[in-house]
Every structure is written in structure tokens, then in C-alpha cells.
Amino acid sequence: MRRWRLVLVIVIGTCVIARGRAQERFDYTQLVRLYANGLGNDAVNGLLRSSRAEIDAASKPAGSTVSARLRVAAAMLHTEAAIALVDRKPFDAAFHVDTAGIFLQSAARDPVEHERATSIRRRWFYFVARVFVSAGQMQAASWYIRDGLLEFPRDGALYFARGTIAERTIQVGGQPDLRRELPDVGRERSRIEDLVKRAADDYQRALNLDHALALAHLHLGWGRLYLGDGRARSELEAAAADSATSRVRYLAHLFLGGLDERQKKLDDARREYEEALHIGPAYQTAYLALSRAEEAVGNTTRARNLALSCAQLAKTEQDPWWDFASGFDRDALTELRAEAPRQ
């Protein structure tokens, strides 16, 4: 009997020690502070190593015990965890997004942080919708856009995000490369035309609410370019002129070059590709496009040198073309990251 009591004491002691060590490993508030101090990767990795039960148990009291500013940091920490999980564990990603939303809602109730937190929450709805669009999870994206529009019914970016659902559906539904020519006839062409027009309606509605929404001009111009619509140029030129971000200007000049190339205006295409290359010298697509245009006019030596330069590029930056094709908005992520307070 005494022997069994000794075994029981050892087992209980081992469990208590293990539980204590687990608690030492998972300090939720510390992870939030790590994120707020600029150690985003460490904080996200720590969160991803924790179970949903642990996170749920720790995050609920944190919603009332940490400052409103740290709640914003917690929201962005969970949002970045969702980005890491959305392709392979979509339900876990949704859990983190919902947790982030609760933190932002709580922060917005603070009188001091109300205005700032509300502005972040408005942009956050847009961004998480784009995260789910990029993962091909259109239903989830629609839910967050719907919820966002209930709170912010006149937000142009949310209508723009809704348009990207239709645009991305073209790829998910069997046309993965939007650089391919539109099918000549048939049901597939009609399906694509309907989706592009549906997206265009939302892009136009977004522009009616926010005339300077350069991304809407860019996507509207791309859709019209894809359909061979003569109004594409004005939209792409507006995107190049109105955007405050180099990534959008890069794409606008790249697409203008593609339009000129399609119309056999090769000198104009080369100028546009040169401008794209000037804006984004670390991005591959501009090198390839300009190389192709130079080859077409007989400048084979320069075409070969551009192709070689492209092959030698260090793979340190994501070409904006790939984010455009997937529906992800890297600029929006950068802006939201900057909103997390620094301790």
C-alpha cells in the first residue's frame, strides 16, 4: 500500500512539474510584448507552438488586463499567425482571425484609443479578407467583408476586396495563369467574362467611394486588358499616377507595357517596361518582359543580358506580380504592422 502511495506521489509531482514547465514555456502576455517590441517572428512562432486551448484560456483575460494599445499588438500577432496557417490549417487561421477581431473590438471601446483602433479595425477587415482570397477560401473572405461592411458600409476598400473574390475565382475555377489569352468562344469564356464584369462592378463602386484607390484602378485596368476592352489604358495610367506605393506603380507600368505589346507598339512597350524596371530593379518580371520586347525588335544582345541579369537576381524580395495574381496585399500588411505599438 505504501509503495502505491509513493508511486502516486511521484506521478502527481511529475504532472505538476510538467504543467509548471508548460506554463513557463507559454507566457501569452510575454508573446504580445515581444511582438510589440518588434520581434514579430519570435512572437508568431511562440504562438504557433501553443495549442488553441492554451491560447483561448490566456487570451480571454488578456482582453481586459492589458492596455488598449497592447490589444492592438495582440490583434496583429494573431493576424500574422493566421497568415502562417491559412493554407494548411484554415480552421486554425479563422480562430486566430476571430481572436484578433475581438481584441480590436475591445481596444476600440477604450476612450483614448477609440479613434485609432476603429481605423485599424476598418483596414483589418479588408486585409483579412485578402488573406483568405489569396488562399482561395472565398466563402471565408465573403464573411469578413460582410462583417466589415456592416460596421463600415461606405468603405471603398471593402468593395474592392469583394471584387477580388470574383477575379480570383477565375483562377481557382480553372484559369490559374491570368497572363494566358482569353478563350475564343464557349462556356468558359462566358464564365470568365461574367466574373470579370462582376469584379469590375465592385471596383467601380469602390472608386465611387474613394477616387484615389489606386489598386481598384489597377485591377479594373487589368480586367479590361484581359477582355480586350479599350478603356484599360486610362485605368492603368490612373493607377500609375495615383498610387503612393512603388509596388502598384511597378505593376501599372508592367501592364501598360503589356497593353502596348499586345497592340504591336513595341517601342512604347519597351518604355513602359523600362519604367517598371526602374521602379522595381529587384523584381524578375520586368526583366523578362523587357527582354522579350527587346528580342522582338531585334536587340538580341540586350535581350540576352536582361535574361541573364534576371537569373542572377538575389531572391530576397517578392515580385509584386505574384501577390497580384494570388490576391494578397503586402502593402496593407506593412501598414498594419506599423500600427502595433512599440514598447
Secondary structure, DSSP 8 states (H G I E B T S, - for coil): -HHHHHHHHHHHHHHHHHHHHHHHH--HHHHHHHHHTT-HHHHHHHHHTS-HHHHHHHHHHHHHHS-HHHHHHHHHHHHHHHHHHTTT-HHHHHHHHHHHHHHHHHHHTSTTTHHHHHHHHHHHHHHHHHHHHHTT-HHHHHHHHHHHHHH-TT-HHHHHHHHHHHHHHHHHTT---TTS---SSSHHHHHHHHHHHHHHHHHHHHHHH-TT-HHHHHHHHHHHHHHT-TTHHHHHHHHHHH-SSHHHHHHHHHHHHHHHHHTT-HHHHHHHHHHHHHH-TT-HHHHHHHHHHHHHTT-HHHHHHHHHHHHT--TTS--HHHHHHHT--HHHHHHHHHHS---
